[in-house]
């Protein structure tokens, strides 16, 4: 469990990120993972005086997520990566690679968006 996790509806993320940046937080990265029900968790990671803060929102492929790249340009790279690998759409990207950021023309479309779930199994000392 992440102790420094704030869970927000997707409609509140942009405002909260803006608020944290105004307070002096530094954007670190964004990540994404699949859930068993077909939804996706998007994690926004920020740093403030060497303390990490995480914001999580849960979306589906049908959810258009407001891009935060208009307030932190570095987010455009993470958003393009998530968009390409998972098939999740970010609205208002200030820099949109149109699906050509990481994957080549002959790559599978949205290779991580197909519901591949990796679960940790409790197998004792030998895994």
Steps between C-alpha positions, in 0.01 A plus 500: 500500500624846415471728804542820301219437253216738419216348295305741280234491233652572159315833483692626809853394403595800284400749767679307777822467299489874428447566871798285600729657241401846626605389850846406374462133419705358214348266243689169495308263271175327412435128479211277407389148589216269401230391741319166493172668402650654184548846649837671541665678789698811409754609761643851508817528709624829640779595737506765770820547699602139436160359598301320234128557450286283274164573346298213357201510273321205344377517141374285215606517134183696437606772747674801346748626758581873509871536427715676758760584233368856479623560857805269495645431154696194619169320557446495122760227465344275766151567364605413144659179629187397694278595208703286262559198722160475670261667254385760752422843351636827644315812387687824439855366473728792414728256319321200347713247314188341348598146596860529376678577829629153591347245266603442140257455213519120529454489879180361650240764575477584873702196616430558871134589461376148444450412862829330581506475878805400699418376847732420785436148627584408857715196437707498815877532511558355153245720325 
